[in-house]
Amino acid sequence: MELVFLYVNLSRSNFIEKSGFNFSPNYDFEVNYKDGYYELSENKQEVAVSDDFFDKDRCITNITAIVGENGAGKTTLLDYILLSGLSVKQNKNKEYYDYYMDEFEYKKQIVIYKDGDELVCYHSINNFIEFKDPRIKYINVNKDKEFIDNLKNNTGFKNMTKISLTNSLYSKNEISKQGRLDTITLNPNTINGLKNSFFEKSVCFDKSKYDAFNKIPTILSGYKDTKDFQNILDLWYTKYILSKNEKSIFENLVNRDITISFKNVKVYLDKWDEEYLNHYKKDESGLISFRDTWVKSIVKVEGESHNVDIALNLYENLLFELITYKGIKNIGVFGSNQEMIEYIESNVKSINDTLYFKNAYNEIKAYEKCLNNCMQYPCLLPRDDSGYVFNKIIKPKSKELSEFLDLVEDAFLNSESSFVLKYIDIGGLDFSSGERALLNFFSWMHILPYFNKIQTEIEKSLFDNILLLIDEIDLYCHPSWQQKLLYYLIQEAKLNFKGKNVQIIFTTHSPIVLSDMPRSNIIYLKHQDGKLVIDGKENHKETFGTNIYKLFDDAFFLEKQGQVGQFAKGKIQTLIDKVRNVDKLDAERINRLKQEISMIGEPLIREKLISMLVRVKFNDEMSLKEKKIKLYRERIKQLEGE
């Protein structure tokens, strides 16, 4: 199913008003509003783009770019597509009649989808004049029982998931609407929320209980950094790249050393102790007393052992969780780490009401076996120094990397929880802002088919139809990456959403990205008189395969402003004014003027200013060529004397 046309009666900000947007290159619908009636019509299309233009396998059904100057409404339109949905008119309650009528003005919509070979027009407008065409089926949602039942049952609309991706920090904070699958929003803000869900999931967590054991996931999710979660996603995506055996834009991701260590739970408990207890003064869960019991028990294990055993923190953390779960008040002091591990193993075997601890113990053993074969990361501090860090290095293309990534993937796909991943500390995954932005998009796309593995209240991850909305797709990306962006986006979408029907709509400021898009697949927006205005495609040149400098002028409305920055433009105008009044300048200022003119990169402007300068500086008996030669000789002498 593909979104073909959307008519917006009125957006919440009133920025979009009575505007129709065509997202398919093969249809050109419009709505005429007159005397309270909305009339749909279609204009004939001269150029049609084939259904397999972007993807011969037709998994990607269509791609649309939205462009325009800042403030033109690109993000506003994407947000409207994501968050707005067809609504049924409500006017049963007379007390709320005015409120409902006002709300309904915002919710009036006309939406046309292509469903197979059929066009289906959904609308919520009673004063609607249908365009008579045998291809189009009309559904007034105010009267359609199936649609009304979908709303009542909270089952979403027409088997479609709308997904919003952006690297912008100024984005929506809600991951999905009430755990539903019809909208999913992934951005730096919502990834933080997803991080909390993931780390809370990593414990057999019962939110109805407020005891010490069930307090642990809340503390962890609160103090774990979003970067900790993103690093895990990066590792999982690394596994995916390696499994494809295909060239990837992230070759450097799979060809770097990764460092691994494990945090001790005491780090998080101390933060909680300092912030929470200093404020509330009371620990109703009893967590602090269990912590004291635990700390005393491992006092002899601490120190030297931590500098030679990569898994020791994991065993100590598991011991702490065992103490809180079983309510152990007195445990004595372990003489060695082996004695502690034997105690843990014995207690794990005795717990029959949950598999959590058995699975955690086995998971630690698996990671320990893998990492014991890896090199130690060199730390130049003495081993008894508190700043000494014991890390293991996993080398690229090694057997250990393959085993390690298998364990990470298994924790996502086949386990209800992962004890190890909630304490893992991953290093070596620092990227440039451009690499980070693009890796965000692709690693986030990779988790979407498995979304229910993190958001456990969701039974399945995605509907059969995907509408992928990407805001500022080129944000932070170097031009060389922008050239590859659409190609790799198509490949990633096909692999991640295999068996789905995927439509992509993105916004961009990049003429390089736009050169991959036919003009028929671009929506041009303008900001005019405080409203969003659609600029007709006929006002713009063809974009596909076009020189990017021409696109910069045309597609981004710079034809009247030129391709020179505003600051440079002002400096050049100042130079022109100075040249015109050069007879008022002394020799030193003239030399400075020549230096500034020589900085101009555009040869036509530079030579024109040089010509203006020599005409004024030297007498008119000399030819222009002679004047230039004399001026340059003076400049050479000046440089030789420096």
CORDA-V761879 format. One record per run of one state. SS is the DSSP state (H for helix, E for strand, C for the rest). FROM is the first residue (numbers start at 1). TO is the last residue. If there is no record, write none. Layout:
SS,FROM,TO
SS,FROM,TO
This chain:
C,1,1
E,2,10
C,11,16
E,17,22
C,23,28
E,29,34
C,35,36
E,37,42
C,43,59
E,60,68
C,69,73
H,74,83
C,84,93
H,94,107
C,108,108
E,109,115
C,116,117
E,118,123
C,124,127
E,128,129
C,130,135
E,136,140
C,141,144
H,145,152
C,153,159
E,160,166
C,167,175
E,176,176
C,177,182
E,183,186
C,187,187
H,188,201
C,202,211
H,212,223
C,224,225
H,226,244
C,245,250
H,251,254
C,255,257
E,258,262
C,263,264
H,265,280
C,281,286
H,287,297
C,298,303
H,304,307
C,308,311
H,312,326
C,327,336
H,337,350
C,351,355
H,356,371
C,372,374
E,375,376
C,377,391
E,392,394
C,395,398
H,399,413
C,414,423
E,424,427
C,428,432
H,433,448
C,449,450
H,451,454
C,455,464
E,465,471
C,472,478
H,479,496
C,497,500
E,501,507
C,508,510
H,511,514
C,515,518
H,519,521
E,522,528
C,529,530
E,531,535
C,536,536
H,537,539
C,540,547
H,548,555
C,556,565
H,566,580
C,581,581
H,582,584
C,585,586
H,587,598
C,599,602
H,603,617
C,618,623
H,624,641
C,642,642
